[in-house]
Amino acid sequence: MDLGSKFKNIRYNNNISQEEMAKVLKINRNYLSRIETNKSLPTAEVLTRLAESFNVSIDSLLGINLDGKEGEIVKASKIKKISQYCTYLTNAELDFVINMLCVMSNHSKYN
């Protein structure tokens, strides 16, 4: 995932507008828009503010996988999508999904 998409996902996952995120990062909204569309690169200072303000690692923002695991932002985004889709499921369907996740992660059966 490119850096601009990571900025956008963080904003989306925190349910804030570009204007609100730009204020947190102390940058112009247009600059944030250019970062999100990969037309501009953020400065080290902006990356640091993003990491500190939204509790993400700079390594994950830059796509550096020191431990070989998926980046925190990508994983959080996927978990949020799963949660959103699950809101439309019945209890029986949710039980099935939970059981499948347990099997996939080698955990004991869901009760």
Long-range contacts (C-beta under 8 A, 24 or more apart in sequence): 1-63, 1-71, 1-73, 1-74, 2-38, 3-35, 3-38, 3-41, 3-42, 3-61, 3-62, 3-63, 4-35, 4-36, 4-37, 4-38, 5-36, 6-60, 6-61, 6-71, 6-73, 7-32, 7-35, 7-36, 7-42, 7-50, 8-36, 9-73, 9-74, 9-76, 9-77, 10-50, 10-54, 10-56, 10-73, 11-36, 12-77, 13-76, 13-77, 13-80, 14-54, 24-49, 24-53, 25-49, 25-50, 25-53
